[in-house]
């Protein structure tokens, strides 16, 4: 989650170093000594808002609706319940920044070549900030 938030800040041209992020938000993460993940959605939203990624958010499940929002220039995070890498099907809750989306394919930070069928199979949803 922290990696995705830092990537989103970079995309939005918001200056935020990893050290600054950790110092400011460490107390919000349940396991900061081992990893900066595992946030509930309301805390993810609070940090994203505090960073300046948007004032409001929307949760979307339908691939075509996600594409509409991405094409409109809105910042989109992909939340997945199954590992996003091709060929992987192990449960793995993960957050990535959506980097590209076409009619039947998408690419998230660190993963490309995914399809709209993968969107469903990997239990994806989108959190859109605006």
MOLIN-V202436 format. One record per backbone hydrogen bond with DSSP energy under -1.0 kcal/mol. CO is the residue of the C=O (numbers start at 1). NH is the residue of the N-H. If there is no record, write none. Layout:
co,nh
CO,NH
CO,NH
This chain:
co,nh
1,5
2,6
3,7
4,8
5,9
6,10
7,11
8,12
9,14
10,13
17,21
18,22
19,23
20,24
21,25
22,26
25,28
31,34
31,35
35,37
36,2
40,44
41,45
42,46
43,47
44,48
45,49
46,50
47,51
48,52
48,53
56,130
58,128
60,126
62,66
63,67
64,68
65,69
66,70
67,71
68,72
69,74
70,73
75,129
76,98
77,127
78,96
79,125
80,94
81,92
85,88
90,83
94,80
96,78
97,109
100,107
104,116
105,102
106,114
107,99
107,100
108,111
111,108
114,106
115,119
116,120
117,121
118,122
119,124
120,123
122,81
122,82
125,79
126,60
127,77
128,58
129,75
